[in-house]
Each structure stands twice: as C-alpha cells, then as structure tokens.
C-alpha cells in the first residue's frame, strides 16, 4: 500500500508510491551524450574567451592561467546597481530589482565535471563559494543569498562547461521564511535543532545513510521529494555556511565527489541540481537553523498533480535508493 510521509524540513507531504515503485536501476539515464572536448571555441567560459564574459570579480590563478573565475552574469536576474526601494499601491506590492547574480566558472577545462575534479579542486570551489557568500552578505541591500548549480539541460542550464551561480536577493524568499518558521516551531516544541535531531535519528537507523564521516552525513531523507533526492548535513551545528572550517571543507568535498560519482556510475550520469541552504552569517549562532547541501538528480518530471497539490509522488522508496547508492561504484 502507498504511504504518505511528511518532510519535516520542507513541511511537504510525499506519497511513497510503492505500487508504482521502480527498481533503483530503472532510473538510469538512457540518453546518449557525445563526450565534450576539453576546449570549445564558442564557449564563453573557456580560456581565451574571457572577453565574452562580463566583469571579472575574482580569479584563482594556476600555471600561468586561471583555475577558477567568478564573473557577473551576462544576463542577470537582478541588477548590481541601484537602490532597494519598496512600493505599495493599493493591493500591489513591488520592489526595485536590485541584487547580485554571479557565475562561478569552476574549471578552465570545458569537459571537467565536478565528479571528476581532484578533491583539492572541489575544495577550492567550496572556498570560493564561502568567500562570495560572505562578500554578498556585506551588501546592505541583500536579504538572502543562494548558491546553486544546474548541471545538464534537464536541470535548466544551456552551457555544459562546469559552473555554478550565486544570486543575492533583496527579499527573503517565502520558501526560506517558511522553513525557518518550521525550524523555530520545532525548537520551541523540543528545545533541539530539527536538523540535529534528524541527523542523529538517520545515523541511528542507518537504512537511508549513503556516506558517514567525521564532519558530514550524506543520506536520502525519510520523505525524499523525488527519487535519489539527497541531503548532506554538517554534524556540527551552525546556521550559516560561512562558518564552515577548513577540515569541514575537505570533508564536504569528499562527500560531494563521492555522491556525484555514485550518480555518474550508478544512474548513468543524470542531470542534477544542487543548492546550499543557509542562513545569513550574522544569524550563525541561532540555535534552530542549520545549513545543509541538497542535491536533486533530474530523473523524473514534475507533473499536474504536484503543481496542483503541492505534494510530491516518489516512486522509489528512500531506503531502496540509499541501499543502491551505498553499493554504487565511485571509480
């Protein structure tokens, strides 16, 4: 019989559709893709095409060239210039579209995906994430910063060269605000951080755990919204990604690389999104929020039921997905 599970973090109900369930291997990507070259003349992110990108904001140099670049988005969702002004006109509410929209070009090689980067390279990417996150929050117009990656066409990207994005908004998104409120209510009821509580319970049960190390836990949540939807939780309580330490960066890089290799070999290189969900640096010491990494392989599509109800249908039991990933190869 199908089972409904409540995702405590997102406050969303999920139908675990056991009667429509697929075997984990049935989610493998069947799309044949030609191997990309290490350099593409038409790619604006490849070396030699730096003039095709807007203002460079940061560069990590290596071997006479660059290893990682941060540039302004050529087609930004928000404007870096201007004042934040709110307008109220009857029932209409608006605000000037100011904020930040940056591109982190993760490698000079066109064909180097995150899964196949050296651990030290991924660590450098994470350090730059941290630096840009903290820099964005210095802007008094900014209320929230999100760092995310769209990998592949199904995940919403049009450029295959490895890159991620930072968007800093002048308002707090309602989804973020609702999750903060849920975390606060949980803390009021229990005196404990929700993420810390979930982390402890997942480690105790073990059936949804993929990787467990000193600083992080990778697992499929009990009420995963979609097949192989995966979370990486830091074990040390902290509300903001900006507090991550050097040891934690190294461990997080290991978790990220391991998981993406398992996706690559176990699910035949699916498109995916990942996002860092975090509070502001100035809120780091609060006791109820806890930053984490969320990774969603795009192996199913959202349809009318999800759009109409706000509920999700997951045709892969999280326990089965985790068991499959634990045994998936990483080389």
N, C-alpha and C positions, 0 to 999 in steps of 0.2 A: 504494500500500500504506500502511496506517496506520503511524504512527511513535510510539514511546514516548520521551518526553523527561523528564529529571529536573530538577525545580526545585531548584536548589542551596540557595536561601534557606529554603524550606519543607520540604525533604527529601521531597517528594511526587512520585510518578510521574504523568505526564499522558499520556493517549492522544490524540494529534492525529489525529482520525478523518477522514482525507482522503476515504475512500469514502462518508462520511456528511456531508461538508462542505457548508456552506451559503455562499451569497454573502453578503458583509457586509451588504448592504442587506436581506437576508431576516430580519435580526434586529430590524428596526424595530418599534417598539411600535405595535400596531394598536388599542389601547384608546382610545376617545373619552372625554375627560375635560372636564367643564364648567370654564370659566375661573373660578377662585376670586375672590371680591370682595376689595378692599383691607382691609375690616374685617368681622369676623363676630362678632355679639353673643355667640354661645355659645362662642367660642374663648377659653380661659383665658389665651392668650398675647397677645391683642390689647389695646391701650391702653384703660384704663378697667376692665379686668377683673383688675387687679393683685391684688385681694383673693382671687382664685380660685387663686393660686399660693402655695406656702409661703414660708418666709423668703427674702428677697432678700439675696444675698451680694455682688452687685456691680452697678453701673449705669453705663453710658456715656450721659451726658445730651446732648441736642441740641435746639435750637429750643424750649426751654421744656418739653420732654418727655424721652423716653428714646429712644435709638437701639438699644442692645443691653442686655439684662438677663441676669444669672445668678441662678438660684434653685435651692433644694433641690428634688429630685424629690418630687412628692406621694406617689408610691408607690415608695419607694427599694428597690433590691435589697439594700442594706446600711445599717446604722444608723450615724448620725453619732456617737451617744453609746455609751459602754460601753468596756470593756477588751478587749484581744485576749488570749484565753486558749485554749490548745490542750489537748485532752483525748485521752487514749489509754486505751481499754478493750478489751483483747484485740486482736482484728483491726479494731476500729472506731476511726477517727480523726475528730476533729471540731474545730471552732474557732468561737468566737463570731463572729457575722456582722456585724462592725464594719467601717466604711469610709466612703466618701463617694460620693454619687450626685447629680450636679448637672446642671441643664438650662441650656444657653446659648441664649437666645432671640435669634436673630440679627438680627431686624428688628422694628420696630413695625408694619410693613405685613404684613397677612395673606397677600398674594399675591406677595410678593417672594422669588423663589428665588435661590439662590446664583449661578446662571449669569447672572442679570440684575442683580446688585448692581454698583454702581460699584466700580472697583478699590480705592479708598480705604476703602470699606465692608468689603470682604473683608479688607483689611489689618487693620482694626480687630478683626474677628473672630479673625484669627490672633494678634494681640497679646493678646487676652483668653484664647485657648487657652494661650498661653505663660504668662501670669500665673497662671491657675488651675492649670496643670500644676505650676508651681513651688510654689505655695501648698499644693497637695495633698501634695507630697512633703515638706513640713515636718512633717506628722503622723507621729509615730514608729510608729504602728500600720500605716502604709501600706508595702507592698512593691512594688506596681506600679500605674501609672496609665495608663488608656487613654482617649483622646478619639476619639469616633466620631460618625458621622451616619447615620441611617436616613431616606432620602428616598423616600416612597411606600409604599403598602400592601405591595407585594411585598418591600420591604426591611425591613418589620417595624414601621412607625410607624402610629399611629392619629390623629395630629394633623398636618394638612398645613402649618400655619404653620411657617416655616423655623426649625429648631432643631437643636442637636446636644447631645451628652451627654458627661459625664466620669464615669468610675467608677474609684474608687481601692480596690484590694483588699488584704486583709491577708496574702495569699499570692502567690507568683509563679505564674501560670498555667503548666501543663505545656507548652503550645504555645510560650509565650515562652521558657521554660527550654530546650526542645529546640532552638529556633532560635539561641539564644545559644551552646549547645554546638556546633552545626554551624558557626557563625561562628568559634568558638575553634579547632575542629579544622582549618578551612581556613587560619586564620592560622598555626597550628603547622606545617602542611604547606608553606605557600608564603611565609610571612613578610609577607603582604599581607592587608588587609581584603577580605572577599568582595565587599561592595557596591562598593567602589572598583574592584575587578577587573572586575565585571560591567558597571559604568558605562563603563569605558574600552573594553571589548570591544563594547558596544552602540553606542557612538559611532563606533568604527572600522567596524563593519559597516553601520550606518545603516538597515537594512531594517525594523527594528522601532521606530525613533525617530518620535515624533509632534512634539515640540517640544524645541528645544535652545537654551538661553540661557546667560548668563554664570554663573548660580548653580545652575541645576537642569536635569535631563533628564527629560522625560516619554516613556515608551516602553511597549510591550507586551512583557512578558518572554518569553524564548525558550520557556519551558514554562508559559505562562499557564494557570491552572487552569480558566478559563472564558472564553467569548468576550468580548473587549474588556476583560478584567481588566488594569488599567493601574497602573503604578508611577510615582511622581515621586521621583527620587533627588536629594538635595543633592550638589553636586560637591565641596564642602569636607567633608573627613572630620570627623565629630563623632558621638558615640554618642547624645547626648541632644537632643531637640527644644528644650530650654530654652536651648541655646546659639545659636539662630537670631538673626541680626543684622537690623537694620532694612533693609538692602539686600536681604537674603535674603527677608524678609517680603514686600517689594514684588514681588520676582521670583516667589515662590511663589504669591502672589495672582494674578499674570498667568497662570501655568501652570494653576492650578485653574479660573479663569474660562474660559480658552481651552478646556480639556478638556471642561468641563461644557456649554459652548455647542456644541462639536462633537457631544457626546452628544445634546443637545437637537435640533439640526437634522439631524444625520446618522442618529440612531436614533429620532427622534420622541419625545424626552423620556422615556426609560426611568426606572423607579425604580432607585435605586442606594444602595450603602453606601460610606462611606469611613472610613478609620481611620488615625491616626498611630501608627506602630510605633516605639517609642523606649525607650531605657534610662533609668535614673534620672539626675537631674542630677549626683549625686556620682560617677557612672560615666562622665561625659562624655569623660574623657581616655583611656579604654581604646582600644587600637589595633584591636580586632577587631569591635566593634559599630558600627553606622552607622544612624541613624534614617532613616525614609522615610515617604512618603504612599502609601497603597494605595486605589484606587478600583475598585469592582466593580459594573458595571451588572447589574441583576437581569433578564436577558433569557432565561435558561434555568433549569431547575429541577434540584435535586439529587435523584437517584432511588436505587433499591435498590442498583445497582452501586457507586455512590460510597459509600453508607452501609456496605455490606458489605465493601468492599475498602480504603477509604481512598484509592483512586485516583480520578482525575477524567477525564472524557471532554470534550474540547474540539472542537467541530465547526467551528471557524473557525481556520484557520492564523494564528498571531500576525503573520506577515509581511503577510498579506492585510488583517487588521484594522488594522494600523498604516498601511498604504497608504491604506485607506479614510478613516481619521481625519485623515491629513495633508491630504487634499483636501476634507474636510467644511468647510462654511462656519461662520463664527463671528459672523455678523450677518445 
